[in-house]
Amino acid sequence: MNAKDPSKLTSVDEHGDRLRIIPAEVRGFFRRQRTWTQLILLVIFLILPWTTINGRQTILLNVPDREFALFGAFFKAYDVPLLFFILGILTLGLAFVTSIWGRVWCGWACPQTVFIDTVFRRIEQWTEGNYIQRRRLRDSSFSLEKFRKSGAKWFLFILFSSLFAHSFMAYFIGAKELITMMQNPPDNNLTYFILVVIFTAVVLFDFAIFREQFCVIMCPYGRIQSLLFDQKTLAVMYDNKRGEPRRGVLTPELSPEIPATQKQGDCVSCNRCVQVCPTGIDIRNGLQMECIACTACIDACDEIMEKVKKPKGLIRYGTLDGSKISLLRPRSLLYLLLILLLVSGLTFTLATREPIHIAVLRGMGLPYSYVKDPTGQELIQNQFRLHIHNQSSALGRFKISLPAEFLDQGMELIAGENPLTLPSDKDHEWYFFIRIKPELFKNKSGAIKSKIYVEDTLSGTQFKTERELYLLGPKSE
């Protein structure tokens, strides 16, 4: 909110036009901790696609091929229900963290904050100088120096936006595949080339231009924080009792309602806390939706307090009721309980998941056809395809067969390769046929319920399962 009028946004003028915020640089304890935290997160983001676990990319979200790898676990499209557990854990985890530590995600780990603070604002400092020089350059008329500095800045902006866009795409198409695509002309992979260009433009617009407007206007997290906060949630707060009345703002001469004997507050009205705020709010107006808890105002105020020989902590982390944070609260315990239930559900599902996934589908074309055996006898043939995925960590040799009672009725299973050898984490589509004597369909409605066995014939695996089949043929009159 605006320092002078709390009902108005600092980032817009009286006409509603945007005022570009160039926050002042700040030094201090929290700034150092945030710098190291954000550098580590940035390095993890850039390096993670190039790491592997169990021979697969650590995180791979291959949507076109419907293959997903997550820290050693491999999933296919049929494992999508597991996303319920993963998304639930992430959502409730954020709610739990917010209920205890407030918007620590926004100020310390959100990609919007990490990329802007760690990369884009530092590029501005390298090319255009400190915040005072950048503000002067922004307000100055066109000149060769302004063109040179702005050109260098935007060149680096585009370069790093492209780097981040490519790194992001590596999570979806694979790092090795991405390098192969980059070594070939764009025409060879035009769709992915267009996607990278679009994402580069989005990153450039968001981190270089839109910036704090995303947090203030678009991000839904700031608007639901009131549902997650309570009186014991940690937040960046201004000590109103200690700071008021501010020096030069509220004095007994100007405010008769304040007793002349009242001690003046520690706030010296330097507005340093407003100058360093990336969203342009005045923390002295209280907890606000736009505050991302970046702690810049804490470091800035502590620096001023040192200079005026006052105790630090006029702006500090605190709770609305002044108590210490605690996990033993109904809201937090409920979030924690739900998280534990989802983690248990995910663990149980993964532990009991069959090592082999099998799906049987009817073949394309006619529902059945007529063929003749070597003796010239006419038979009815049904075509099927079996998709099998070896999710175990061992080599498998899989055999399909009919139960003895169906073989005794004269049914015959024909497959091009039986048994089939399949390495770990590989899948294969297997075609097979079942031939039936026409007389078996007498007194039937044109369908016979049958089943097949699929088993791993390698010793030690002990995997065997069955799948139902419906064999189609002519209806009896």
N, C-alpha and C positions, 0 to 999 in steps of 0.2 A: 504494500500500500504506500501511497504518497506520504512523505514525511510531514508535509504541511496539511494535507487533507487526507485522512485515513480512508475516506470513501472512494478515492480515485487511485487508479493504478499509476505507479511511477513510470512505467514504460510507455505511456501514451500522454499526449498533450490534451489541452482543453477541447480540441477539435476531434479527438479520437485517433489522430495520426501517431504512428509509432515513434518513440524516442529511443534511438539505439543506445543501449547501456554499455559503457566501457568501464568495468569495475577496476578499482585500484588494486595494485598488488599488495599482498599481505604476507607477513612472516610471523612465525610463532610455533608453538608446540603442535597444535592441531594441523597446521599447514604442512609441517614436516611429516606427520603420521599419514595424512591423506596422500601426500606425494608418493611415499613409498607404497602405500596400499594400491593406489591407482596405477603405478608403474608395474607392479606385480600382476595386476589384473590385465593390463594391456599386453604384457609379454605372454601371459597364458592364452589370451585370445589369439595372438598371432602364431604361437608355437603349436597349440593343441591340434590343429588339423594335420600336422606333420608327424605326430606321434602315433604309435600303434600299440594295441594290446591284443594278444592272441592272433597276431597277423592281420588284424583289421584296424582301420582308422579309429582312433579313440572315440570321436564323435562324428558320426556320418548320418545325415538325414537325406538319403537318396529317394526323394519322392517319386520321380518318374519310374524307377525300378521297384519301388515299394520295399526298399531295404533300409534298415536302420540299425546302427551300431552305437552302443552307449557304454563306454568304459568296460569293454570286454564282452558284454552281452550283445547278442545279435538277434534282431527281430525282423519278421516279415509282415506283410499287410494283415495277415490273420491274427497277429499279436496286438492289433490296435487297441483292444479293450484294456491292455496294460497301461495305455496312456492315461486312462482314468486315474490310476494310482499315482502316476508320475506328476500329472498336472495338479492333482489334488494336494500332493505333498508340497509342491512348489507354491501353490496358492496359499494354503494354510500356513506354510513356513513363513511366507512374507507377512501374513496377518499376525502370526505369533511374534515375529521380530518387531513389527510395528507397535504392537500393544505394549512391548517392554521398552524398546529403545527408540521409539518414534521413527522419524524418517531417515534413519541411518542409511538405508538403501539409497535414497535419492542423493544424499550428500557425499557418500563414500564409494558406492559400487555401481550406480546406474550408468550404463554406457553413455548416456547423454552427458553426464557430468565428467566421466572419465576421459572421453575423447576430447571434449572441449577444453578441460583444464590441463590435461597432460600434453596435448598436441597443438590444438588450434590457437589457444591463447598464447602459448609459448612461441609459435610461429610469428604471431603478431608482435610479440616483444622483440624477437630477433630482427624482424624486418622494419618495424615502425617505431620501436622505442617503448618507454614506459607509458603508463596510462595517461599522463599529462600530455606527452608528445603525441600520443595517438588521438586524443581528443582535439588537440590543435590541428592535427593533420586532417581529421574528419571535417572540421569546420572551415578549413582553409579553401581557397579557390584553386582551380586546376593549375599545376605547375609541373616542371620536369621532375623535381624531387618527389612530388606526390605520385606521379606516374611510375617512377622507378620503384619506390617503396611498395606501392599497391600492386604493381606488376609482379614483384618478387613474392609478395605475400600470396597472391592468388595462384601463382605457379605452384608454390608449395602446397597450398590448399588442395588443388586439383590432384597433385601427385599423391598426397597422403590419402585423399578420398578414394582414389583408384586402388591404392594398396589395401585399404580397409574393405573396399567392395570385393576385391579378388579374394581376400582372406575369408570374408563372409561366405562367398560362393563355394569355397573349398569345403565348407561344412556340408554342402548339399550335393556336390558332384564329385567330391573326392579330390584331395590335394594332388595326387599323381595325375589324375585325369585332367585337372586344371592346367598343370604344366604342359601336358601333351597338347592341349587345345591352344595354349599360348604360343607354342612353337609352330603352329600351322596357320594358314591364312584365315581371316575371320569368316570367309564364305564356307569353310568346312564345318563350322559350328556357329552358324549365324544366330540361332535362337539364344544360345548362352552368351554370345558377344553382345547382343542387344540387351539382355538382362543385366550384364555387368555395367554397360554404359548407363542404363536407367538407374541402377543402384548407386553408381558413382555420383550421378546427378542428385539423387535423393540425399546421400551422405553430405555432399557439398552444400546443398541448400540448408539442410538441418543444422549442421555443426558450424557452418561459416556465416549463415544469414539468419535463420529462424531462431536458433539458440534458446534463450530464456522464454520465448513465446510458446515453445512446445510445453514447457513445464507449467506456464501460467494458463494457457488456453486449451491445449489438447490433451495433456496427460490426465487420465481419469484417477490416478492414484491420489493426487492431492485433494480431489473432491470427495473421496471416500475415507480420508483419514479421520474425519470426525466420528465415523462409525467404529474405528479401531482404537482411537485414543480414549483414555479416561484420566482421572485426576492424578494417577500414579504413573503415567507414561512419561518417559524421559523426552525432553524437548529443549531446544535452545531458547533461553528465556532472559529477559531483562529484569533486574531486581528493581522493581518500581519503588519499593519503600526506601531503599538505599539511594537510588539515583535522583528521586524527586524531592523538592523542586529543582529543575535544572538551572545551571548557571546561565544568566542572561536571557532566560525564557520566562521563568516564573519567579518573581521577586516580591517581597512584601510591599514595595512601592507600587508595582504594577498590579498586584493581586491582593487587595485588601482582605480577602477572606483568609489569607495565610498569615498567621501570627508573626509579628516581627521577631519574636524570640526563637522561631523555628530554625533549626540548623539547615543550611543549604545542602542540597543533595550532591552526591559525588559526580553526577553527569555534568560534563563541562560543555555540552552542546557543540562538540567538534564535528558531529555528523560523520565521523570516520566509519562508523558501523554501516551507514547508508552507502558511503562511497565504495566500500569493498563488496557489497552484496551483489551477487550475479543476477538476481531478479529485481533489484532496485527497491526492496521494501525497507521500512524502518522498523526494526525489531522492537523498538521502544513502544510501539503501538500495540504490542501483545502478539500472541500466537496467530499466524496468518496462513491462509491456504498456500500462498506463493513461497513460503519459506521451505527450502529444501534441506535445512539443517546441515549446511556445508561448514559451519563453525568459523567462517571467515570473520564474522562480526565479533566472535569471542577473542580471536587473536588480535584483531585491530583494537578492541577496547582495552585488553590487557596491556598492550603496548602504550596506550595513552595513559592508563592508570599508573604505569611505572614512571612515566615522565612527570606526572603531577604528584608523585609520592602518595598514591592512594592504593589500597589493597586491590589485588586482582579479583575478578569474578563478578564485576558489575553486570556483565553479560556472561552467562555460563549455562552448562547443562543442568537442568533441574526438572522437577515435577510441578504440576499446577498447585498441588496442596502442600508442597514443600517437604514431602516425605521421601524416603529412600525407595529406589526401585526394588520390586520383589516379584519373584515368579509365582508366589503363592497367592494368586488372585483368581477368582472364578473364570474370568475371561481367558486369561493366559493358560490356565490349567485345561480349559475346554479345548483350546486350540492344540495344546500339546497332546491331549488324549486322542483327538482326531488324527493328528499326524502319526502317532504311534500305531493307531489302528490301520491307517493306510500303508505305513511301512511294513507292518506285519502281513497285511493282505498281499502286498507286492512280493514280499519274501516268500510267502507260502505258494503263491501262484508260480513264481519262478522255480521253486524247489520241486513242485509237483508237475511241472510242465513236461509233457512227453518228450523223450529225446528225439523222436521222429514225428514229423508232422506229415499227415497223409490226407489227401483230398481226392475223391473219385468223381469224375464227371463223365457224362455221356459224350461220345464222339460226335463230330460235326457230320451233317448230312442226314440221310434217311434214318428213321428209328431202328429199322432192321433191314436185312437183305437176305437173299437166298444164295447159298453156295452149295457145291457138291464135294463130298469127300472122295478119297481115291477109289472107292468102290462104286462111285456114281450115285450114291444116296444123297437126296436133297436134304440140306440142313438150313436152319435159320441162324443167322449170325448177328450178334450185337457188338458194337464197337464202344470201347471205353478208353478214357485216358486217366492215368493216375499221376498226380503231382506229389512228389515225395521230397522232403527236405530233411537232410541229416543234421539235426541240431545238436547232436552229441559231439564229444571231443575225440571220437575214435572213428576209424574207417569201418564202414558198414557194407555188408553184402546181403541184399534184400531179395527175397523170393516171394512170388505171389502164387497162390494155389487155391483150388476149390475144395470145399469139405468133401469127405468121403461119400456122404449120402447123395450129393449132387453128381459126383462121378459115377456112382452106381446107376443113376438114372440116364446116363449116356451123355452128360454135358462134357464139353471139352474146352479147356483154356489154352489159348495160343498167344504167345508173346515173342517178340523178336529177340529179346535178351532177357533170360531168366535163369539164374539170378542176375541181379544188377549190382555192380560195385560202385559205391558212392563215398567220396571222401568227406571228412568233417566239414560242416558249415556249407555244404554244396546241395543244390537241388537239381531235380531232373524230372522231365515229363515223360511218362512211360505209357505207351499205347499197347493195349491187349484186346483180344477178341474172345468171345464166348459163343460156342456153337451148340445149338439145342436141336433135338429131334422135333419135327413138327407135331408129332402125336402128343407131346407133353402139353401142348396148348389146348387139347381137347377138354371140354368142360371148364375152361378157364376164361377169364374176361380179357384176354389179350396181354396179360402180364403175369410173370412168375417171380415171386420174391425169392431172392437167392443171397449169397454172400461170398466174399473171398477172404482169404487169410493173407496177411503181409507179415513176414517175419525176417529177422536178421539172423542169418545162418552162421555168422562168425561166433566163435565160442566166447562166452563171457558176457555178451550183451543182453541175452535173454529177452529180446524184444519181440513180441508177437501181438498183433491186433487184428481185428476183423472189421469189414465195412459191408454194409448192406447194398445189394444191387437189385434193380428191377429189370428183368429180362422181358423184352417186348416181342410180340409176334402176332400172327393173325387171330382175330377173335373167332371163337367157335360159334357156329350157327345153331 
